[in-house]
Amino acid sequence: MNSSLARILNVLNLFGPEQLEIDAELIAQKFDLSRTSSYRYIKELCDAGLIAKRGPGGYALGPRVIELDWMMRKYDPVLSTGRPYLENLSQITGLTVFVSAFYDSKIINTFILSPNNEMHFSFGRGRPLPLFRGAQAKVLTSYRSIKKIRELYETQISKDPQNPYSLEEVLKIAKTIRKDGYCATNNELNIGNIGIAAPIFSDFDSKEVTYSVCVVGSDQQFNLLRQETIIEILLETAKNLTKSIVSSPKSVNVPIEINEEQIQREEVEHLE
């Protein structure tokens, strides 16, 4: 990537839950730029629709970001062919279903479906997860190469203040998860909740995975069903999702019919 383009795009990294607007002074301060260069960066990002003016001197994320998010939902390889399996999983178990994806060195929930429309989870759609906390994150991290897991441990996992594991323990847990084909956790992301996740493969010969499917519910909900039964249903769903991805045409993107009302419900996030 052109170094100038990379610097301009890095401006987007300034946005966060505590920083919803930026201005030229902040860009100049963070990247050691002149005001002239800062305004040039702003113009380039505004022209691309990645940021938009908000009030005097302030800029927020722009319409192109929303459009790109919409396209990711519409053409998501899991949702475009596998949504019926996800809905069936939620209906049968009565649990909330998550689809999570591994993007470079981040794990993000891309889809949430709750049978009761209850969104009381700390990590909603689009919010990065800790790399080795929670069932879906542990599954996606475990299906990396040993070299990649070591790298992730050094750069991120070890820096998580709530991480209790040594590198050797992480590698051991990852090996067990790959052997079992799933991961179950309790109270790791949300107090009082249990999560069970399984990998979704992009092809049957792949050893690494990009997506995982997870069911999450309270202790009381899990007491209504045998955990072994939930695991069986989850693994069957993951297998069907893998089949749907493998059998779908690779050269043609099949759009998913988006239920806008459902999307609005999925975006509701009540932090603990």
FIKOLPA-943920 format. One line per 8 residues: their letters; for each residue x, y, z of N, C-alpha, C. Coordinates in steps of 0.1 Angstrom, whole numbers. Each point is the difference from the previous one (the first is absolute). Last residue first. Layout:
! FIKOLPA-943920
a) X Y Z X Y Z X Y Z | ...
//
This chain:
! FIKOLPA-943920
elheveer) -232 -43 302 -2 -4 14 5 12 9 | -19 8 -50 12 -5 7 -3 -2 15 | -30 -2 -46 -1 5 14 12 -5 7 | -17 7 -54 11 -6 9 -1 7 14 | -25 -7 -53 -2 5 14 10 -7 9 | -5 -11 -47 10 11 3 -2 5 14 | -29 -33 -20 13 -6 3 11 11 4 | -44 12 -12 0 -7 13 13 -5 3
qiqeenie) -6 20 -41 -1 10 10 1 -6 14 | -2 -28 -38 13 6 2 0 11 11 | -41 -20 -12 8 -10 7 14 6 3 | -30 24 -27 -4 0 14 8 -9 8 | 8 1 -46 5 12 6 -4 1 15 | 9 -42 -33 -12 5 8 5 12 8 | 20 -24 -47 2 6 13 -13 5 6 | 19 -39 -36 -11 10 2 1 5 14
ipvnvskp) 43 -16 -28 -10 -4 10 -11 10 1 | 34 -12 -44 -4 9 11 -10 -6 9 | 39 -23 -30 -14 0 1 -4 9 12 | 43 -4 -36 -4 3 14 -15 1 1 | 36 -28 -33 -12 8 1 -4 3 14 | 37 -27 -13 2 11 -10 -13 9 1 | 5 -41 26 10 10 4 1 12 -9 | -42 -34 14 8 4 -11 10 11 4
ssvisktl) -18 -37 36 -5 12 -6 10 4 -12 | 7 -37 31 -8 -3 -12 -5 13 -7 | 26 2 40 8 -8 -10 -8 -2 -12 | -21 21 36 10 9 -5 8 -7 -11 | -33 -24 24 -6 10 -8 10 10 -7 | 15 -35 30 -5 -5 -13 -6 11 -9 | 13 12 44 12 -3 -8 -5 -5 -14 | -33 6 31 5 13 -4 12 -2 -9
nkatelli) -18 -38 21 -9 5 -11 5 13 -5 | 23 -17 37 3 -9 -12 -9 5 -11 | -7 21 41 13 4 -6 3 -8 -13 | -38 -12 24 -2 13 -6 13 4 -7 | 2 -38 27 -8 -3 -13 -2 13 -8 | 20 4 42 9 -6 -9 -7 -4 -13 | -27 17 35 9 10 -5 10 -6 -10 | -29 -29 22 -8 9 -9 9 10 -6
eiiteqrl) 19 -28 33 -4 -8 -12 -7 9 -11 | 9 19 42 12 -2 -7 -2 -7 -13 | -36 4 31 3 13 -7 13 -1 -9 | -11 -37 27 -10 1 -11 3 13 -8 | 25 -8 39 4 -9 -11 -9 1 -12 | -11 23 40 11 7 -8 5 -9 -11 | -51 -2 18 13 -6 3 11 6 -9 | -43 28 15 4 -9 -10 13 -7 4
lnfqqdsg) -21 32 28 -12 -6 -6 4 -10 -11 | 33 26 23 -5 -11 9 -13 -6 -6 | 21 38 -20 7 -12 -3 -5 -12 9 | -18 43 7 -4 -5 -13 7 -13 -3 | 12 22 40 -14 -6 0 -4 -5 -13 | 41 23 3 1 -13 6 -14 -7 1 | 5 35 -39 2 0 14 1 -14 6 | 15 11 -52 -12 1 9 4 0 15
vvcvsytv) 18 -5 -57 2 6 13 -13 1 8 | 28 -24 -47 -13 2 7 4 5 14 | 26 1 -51 0 -2 15 -14 2 5 | 36 -7 -46 -13 2 4 -1 -3 15 | 41 18 -37 -5 -9 10 -14 3 3 | 42 10 -41 -13 3 7 -2 -11 11 | 39 0 -27 -3 15 0 -12 3 9 | 39 -43 -1 -14 5 -2 -1 15 1
eksdfdsf) 38 -44 -11 -3 13 6 -14 4 -3 | 18 -39 -18 3 -2 14 -2 13 8 | -22 -24 -49 7 11 7 2 -3 15 | -23 -26 -35 14 -3 2 7 10 8 | -47 2 -13 2 -11 9 14 -4 2 | -18 51 -8 1 -12 -8 4 -11 10 | -11 40 19 -3 5 -14 2 -11 -10 | -15 -4 54 11 -1 -10 -4 5 -13
ipaaigin) -13 8 54 -7 -2 -14 12 0 -10 | -2 -12 57 5 6 -12 -9 -2 -12 | -17 4 52 5 -10 -9 5 8 -12 | -18 10 56 3 3 -14 7 -11 -8 | -29 17 49 6 -11 -7 1 3 -15 | -9 26 52 1 0 -14 6 -13 -5 | -27 24 46 8 -10 -5 0 1 -16 | -10 36 45 -3 -6 -13 10 -11 -4
ginlennt) 0 30 40 -12 -8 0 -4 -7 -13 | 32 42 -2 -3 -7 12 -13 -7 -1 | 31 11 -42 -12 6 7 -3 -9 12 | 39 -9 -24 -3 13 -6 -11 7 7 | 16 -42 16 12 6 -5 -2 14 -6 | -29 -37 22 3 13 7 12 7 -5 | -2 -48 -18 -10 4 10 5 13 7 | 7 -35 -48 5 9 10 -11 4 9
acygdkri) 16 -38 -42 -11 5 9 7 8 11 | 11 -20 -54 5 5 13 -12 5 8 | 14 -37 -44 -8 10 6 6 6 12 | 18 -37 -25 -8 6 -11 -9 11 5 | 36 -31 20 -15 -2 4 -9 6 -12 | 48 4 -4 -3 -14 1 -15 -2 2 | 17 43 0 0 -5 -14 -3 -15 0 | 3 22 42 -12 5 -8 0 -6 -14
tkaiklve) 37 -10 28 -12 -7 4 -12 5 -8 | 40 22 -8 1 -14 -5 -12 -8 4 | 4 44 17 -3 0 -14 1 -14 -6 | 13 6 45 -15 2 -2 -4 -1 -14 | 46 -1 9 -6 -12 5 -15 0 -2 | 25 39 -9 2 -10 -10 -6 -13 3 | -2 34 32 -8 4 -12 2 -11 -10 | 26 -4 38 -13 -3 3 -10 3 -12
elsypnqp) 46 13 -3 -1 -15 0 -15 -4 3 | 11 45 3 0 -4 -14 -2 -15 -1 | -21 21 43 13 1 -6 -1 -5 -14 | -43 21 28 8 -11 -5 14 3 -4 | -40 26 17 6 -7 11 10 -10 -5 | -25 50 -15 6 -13 -5 7 -7 11 | -21 45 1 -7 -11 5 4 -14 -5 | 20 42 -15 1 0 15 -8 -11 7
dksiqtey) 24 1 -49 -14 1 5 1 -1 15 | 38 -5 -28 -2 13 4 -15 2 5 | 17 -41 -19 7 2 12 -2 14 6 | -19 -11 -43 -6 -8 11 6 3 14 | 17 22 -41 -13 4 5 -4 -8 12 | 44 -3 -23 -4 13 -4 -14 4 7 | 21 -44 6 10 11 4 -6 14 -2 | -26 -37 -13 2 0 15 9 11 4
lerikkis) -7 -9 -46 -12 7 6 2 1 15 | 33 -23 -23 1 14 -4 -12 7 7 | 1 -46 4 11 5 7 1 16 -2 | -31 -25 -26 -4 1 14 10 7 9 | 12 -9 -45 -9 11 1 -6 2 14 | 28 -38 -9 8 13 -2 -9 12 2 | -20 -42 -1 7 2 13 8 13 -1 | -43 -1 -31 13 -8 1 6 3 13
rystlvka) -52 5 -1 11 7 -6 12 -10 0 | -45 -6 22 2 -5 -14 10 8 -8 | -12 12 45 6 -13 0 2 -6 -14 | -22 42 7 15 1 2 6 -14 0 | -46 3 -5 6 6 -11 15 1 1 | -26 -17 37 -1 -9 -12 8 6 -12 | -5 26 39 9 -11 2 0 -9 -12 | -30 35 0 13 5 -2 11 -11 2
qagrflpl) -46 -9 8 2 2 -15 14 5 -2 | -14 -8 45 1 -12 -8 3 3 -14 | 17 31 40 -12 -3 -6 1 -11 -10 | 43 25 8 -10 0 11 -14 -1 -7 | 45 7 -20 0 -13 6 -10 0 12 | 7 38 -29 4 -11 -9 -1 -13 7 | -32 44 7 13 -5 5 4 -13 -7 | -34 30 -27 1 -8 12 14 -2 5
prgrgfsf) -27 41 -31 10 -10 1 0 -7 14 | -43 22 -25 10 4 10 10 -12 2 | -38 -1 -31 10 10 -4 10 4 10 | -46 -21 16 5 -1 -14 10 12 -3 | -3 -11 51 -10 -1 -10 6 0 -14 | 13 -8 53 7 1 -13 -10 -3 -11 | -13 -1 46 10 10 0 7 3 -13 | -52 -17 8 13 -5 0 10 11 -1
hmennpsl) -51 -5 0 7 5 12 14 -5 1 | -46 0 -31 14 3 -4 7 6 13 | -47 -29 -18 7 6 12 14 1 -4 | -39 -19 -25 4 13 -3 7 7 12 | -14 -46 -4 -9 9 8 4 14 -3 | 24 -35 -21 -14 -4 -2 -10 9 8 | 48 14 -23 -5 -4 13 -15 -4 -1 | 48 8 -30 -14 -3 -1 -5 -5 13
iftniiks) 44 26 -28 -5 -4 13 -15 -3 -2 | 51 9 -29 -15 -2 0 -4 -5 14 | 45 12 -10 -6 6 -12 -15 -2 -1 | 45 4 37 -14 -6 -2 -6 6 -12 | 54 -4 7 -12 9 1 -12 -8 -2 | 58 -1 8 -12 -8 -1 -12 8 3 | 54 9 -19 -12 3 8 -11 -10 -2 | 43 4 -24 3 -3 15 -11 5 9
dyfasvfv) -9 -11 -50 14 3 3 3 -4 15 | -46 -7 -4 5 9 -10 14 4 3 | -41 -38 13 14 4 2 5 8 -11 | -53 -8 20 10 -2 -10 14 5 4 | -53 -19 18 11 8 2 11 -2 -10 | -56 -7 16 10 -4 -10 11 10 1 | -41 -18 35 10 10 -5 7 -6 -11 | -49 -7 30 10 -5 -9 9 11 -5
tlgtiqsl) -35 -13 45 5 10 -10 11 -6 -8 | -39 -32 21 12 8 3 3 10 -10 | -33 -37 1 -5 12 7 11 9 5 | -1 -43 -28 6 1 13 -5 11 9 | -17 -8 -45 0 -13 7 5 2 14 | 0 38 -28 -14 -4 3 0 -13 8 | 41 17 -17 -5 9 11 -14 -5 4 | 20 -22 -36 8 -2 12 -5 8 12
nelyprgt) -19 7 -43 -4 -13 5 7 -3 14 | 13 38 -25 -13 2 6 -5 -13 6 | 40 -3 -23 2 8 12 -13 3 7 | 0 -23 -42 6 -8 11 1 7 13 | -15 24 -38 -11 -9 5 6 -9 11 | 30 30 -23 -8 6 10 -11 -10 5 | 38 -5 -34 -2 -8 12 -10 6 10 | 16 18 -44 -4 -14 -3 -5 -7 13
slvpdykr) 16 46 1 -7 -1 -13 -6 -14 -4 | 27 11 40 -14 4 1 -8 -2 -13 | 47 -10 3 -7 -8 9 -15 3 0 | 31 26 -26 -1 -14 -5 -7 -10 9 | -10 54 -7 8 -8 9 -1 -15 -4 | -20 41 -20 7 -10 -8 9 -8 10 | -29 35 16 -8 -6 -11 7 -11 -7 | 21 25 36 -11 -8 5 -7 -8 -12
mmwdleiv) 35 30 -10 5 -12 7 -11 -9 6 | -12 41 -21 5 -10 -10 5 -13 7 | -12 37 27 -12 -6 -7 4 -11 -9 | 34 26 18 -6 -9 10 -12 -7 -5 | 19 33 -27 9 -12 1 -5 -10 10 | -22 42 -3 -2 -8 -12 8 -13 0 | 7 31 35 -13 -6 1 -3 -9 -12 | 38 26 -2 2 -10 11 -13 -8 2
rpglaygg) 0 38 -28 6 -12 -7 2 -11 10 | -16 43 14 -10 -9 -5 6 -12 -7 | 30 24 39 -9 4 -11 -9 -11 -6 | 25 16 51 0 -10 -11 -10 3 -10 | 14 43 24 -4 -13 5 2 -10 -11 | 19 53 16 -3 -9 -11 -3 -14 7 | 5 59 11 -1 -14 4 -3 -9 -12 | 1 49 1 14 -5 1 0 -15 3
pgrkailg) -45 23 7 12 9 -3 13 -7 2 | -42 -32 -10 1 12 8 13 8 -4 | 0 -43 -21 -9 0 10 2 13 9 | 15 -26 -51 0 11 9 -11 -1 10 | 22 -44 -22 -9 11 -4 0 10 11 | 29 -48 -21 -4 9 11 -9 11 -6 | 11 -34 -29 3 -7 12 -2 8 13 | -5 11 -49 -12 -3 7 3 -8 13
adclekiy) 30 20 -34 -2 -15 -2 -13 -4 8 | 15 45 2 -2 -3 -15 -4 -15 -2 | 14 14 43 -13 5 -3 -4 -3 -14 | 44 -10 13 -10 -9 7 -14 4 -3 | 35 28 -16 0 -13 -6 -10 -10 5 | 5 42 22 -6 2 -14 -1 -14 -7 | 23 2 41 -14 1 2 -7 1 -13 | 47 1 -1 -5 -13 4 -15 0 1
rysstrsl) 20 41 -6 1 -8 -12 -5 -14 2 | 4 29 37 -12 3 -8 0 -7 -14 | 37 -6 28 -11 -5 7 -13 3 -8 | 41 18 -14 -1 -14 -3 -12 -6 6 | 8 45 10 -3 -2 -15 -1 -14 -3 | 13 11 43 -14 2 -2 -4 -2 -14 | 43 -27 16 -4 15 -1 -15 1 -2 | 21 -44 26 -2 7 -14 -3 15 2
dfkqaile) 5 -43 30 11 9 -1 0 7 -14 | -33 -31 20 9 -5 -10 12 10 -3 | -34 7 34 2 -14 1 11 -5 -10 | -14 47 1 6 -4 13 4 -15 0 | -25 18 -37 14 6 0 8 -5 13 | -46 -12 -3 8 -7 -10 15 5 0 | -31 23 27 3 -14 6 8 -8 -10 | -14 43 -14 10 1 10 3 -14 6
adielqep) -34 4 -33 13 1 -5 11 1 10 | -44 -26 14 2 12 -7 15 1 -4 | -43 -38 17 14 4 0 1 14 -7 | -38 -36 27 3 10 -9 15 4 1 | -18 -35 27 -9 -1 -12 2 11 -10 | 23 -24 43 5 10 -9 -9 -1 -13 | -3 -31 37 2 13 7 4 11 -9 | -8 -43 -18 -11 2 8 1 13 8
gflnlvnl) 29 0 -43 -3 -10 9 -12 3 9 | 38 19 -43 -14 -2 5 -1 -11 10 | 41 10 -23 -3 9 11 -14 -1 5 | 17 -23 -39 3 -7 13 -2 9 12 | -3 15 -45 -12 -6 4 2 -8 13 | 36 21 -22 -8 10 7 -13 -7 5 | 31 -23 -29 2 -1 15 -7 10 8 | 1 2 -48 -10 -10 5 2 -2 15
iralssnm) 31 28 -22 -14 6 0 -10 -9 6 | 44 -16 -5 -1 10 11 -14 7 0 | 10 -31 -35 -1 -7 13 -1 10 12 | 6 17 -44 -13 -5 2 -2 -7 13 | 43 15 -11 -9 11 2 -14 -4 3 | 32 -33 -12 2 5 14 -9 12 3 | -13 -40 -35 7 13 0 1 6 14 | -5 -53 -6 -8 12 0 9 12 0
//
